């Protein structure tokens, strides 16, 4: 057993199952592959991705190139809940900025940041496509429409 | 549920008759929007309806159907009840008993759930001003069918047009039909769809691909989401026809991952279409084979651009490339590829079903058919509207949209998202089509239409869009990467009151260079919002630059909050709610704002019970 194999993370098996289920893997599969890895691990752990590259023959440079290009992929652990503030046009003209500011104050982290207790990750997105509800925030898969800055605290309190 | 495998067109007809017969067993249908309205409690409402309608013993005569978007999203959760077509808004589980008693048992509307016109309730879809001047052609079945059941779609003639094309027409005839209809791409640029198909069909090569571009990233646009969520089979049918026309056997739907309901409904629809043999080998026994793969985007706006989308499908960073060669010549994996937008494809079955001439009756000389707009922003009735090409902005914003709420004044409509522009009030009566909108500096774009009122700062809007373009620039070409950055720096400076006289000229100069030099549509159109706002709202820029004053009272630091002594009751709500301790004052005495400490969050206006907080021109900031 080589040194590299010994330091492998113990939880490699989900990644191997994903790779197994996606055969044959070509370069066209990189994005769906990363999406499934992230669904399973919550983010893209470096060691796991490197190991997957090793076993599939995909160049690590290509895979990390893709992972760092798209906003959806994360190379660091994320909070248990993701708060997404919409910064779409309709939200913008209806006071979305103040909503984002309020989330920032409540959580004490900047956009893209995760709270220290790993409870929340705070993101802004270009548009959630629910402009009729503007301003909108989304916590995990739940939408909250017509929100006011004062309501943010109460919404976040519902997520442990 | 086991679905039949349709081996020939006659099987489809039988399937349709069965589906219709099954639907006729019910005397009433309650159509609950289970897409956009989910965000305001549609799931709980649907549950309550099912439980209590069953408990009332009406389960066998009344069917409760989860449907796609009805359109008037500001009334969410929206419910339509057939056969009378009663339109109810803001429906809560507590309203269910009354609906059962009045509507289901007595056939009467529940007036308080209807919209009101003066003191009279507007009870039906047909009477509502929101629908009156719409022509819901592409959206006809959206809100009428359960998108997770192929039977519902087939009962309303889904796949009939595809069957007709596959069995009675050759691909050239299909192309001629679509060409003759005058259909132009609904994704933004308005390229004639039939011409695109023809180029792809004639491109040399045996393997061709079809891609449905559902990477709807324009902030403010949600018509593709609504179509995929509400009528996924219509889009799939459009793809079957398109694939047959160009000679593709493999297709993709590339959808934003931010649209979980769309992803869910499209996956279900694809699986059901496959089960019925409407996708796969030898469709309806015609010898034509075609299947569709669903791919999710990974969060990059630029991937809505066709060459970047192809790069993304191939597993690359989503960066555009120079053209020619165009995708119809060399696209996915180097093979001829047609990329059509969701709404474009959703139009195709209509054209085949009715014929090109009937389709082309609607619209203007250069733009045929209808256009779906996502109406949002400072407008009373937000939602999804479909109007004939050539309808005026006034009709859409005031007729259908009900005008600006809260006594605001219409200032502009932003059309076409980050690639478009702001259309001012002087063009309210202009017939909207591809060419007229382009002439005034905006673009039809994908159909996002955001209404702005006198509280919207046009400089801030320009800054907002530039920030968006700059964020989403892939970084490949210099004009876009560096040019938009410079423009953004200048706009930010103006919004902070640090603008200079020569900035406007500099912005226009940079804009022209970027338009000329950028590699793809994202960069080439990124300056449009800046150019149109300078063209139509120059005085707002000048006020920021010369007077350090934002006339819309929107840019932080370029106006002040002030508390009116004669209105303030000294309750202290604003003081306690201020996150920056910028409000001082004793209890029961007028409060005062300290501009130096203010962070412009607006909370004081929000919490004041007597509207004593107002926005004013900054003291000393002007020479008045």
Interface residues (C-beta under 8 A of the other chain):
Chain A: X26 X27 X28 X29 X30 X31 X32 X34 X35 X62 X65 X66 X69 X70 X71 X72 X73 X87 X88 X89 X90 X92 X93 X94 X95 X98 X101 X102 X105 X125 X126 X127 X128 X129 X130 X131 X132 X133 X134 X136 X141 X142 X143 X144 X145 X148 X149 X150
Chain B: X36 X38 X39 X40 X73 X74 X76 X216 X217 X218 X219 X220 X221 X222 X225 X256 X257 X258 X259 X260 X295 X296 X297 X298 X299 X300 X301 X312 X313 X314 X315 X316 X317 X318 X333 X374 X376 X377 X378 X382 X383 X414 X417 X448 X450 X452 X456 X461 X464 X465 X468 X471 X472 X474 X577 X579 X599 X601 X602 X603 X606 X607
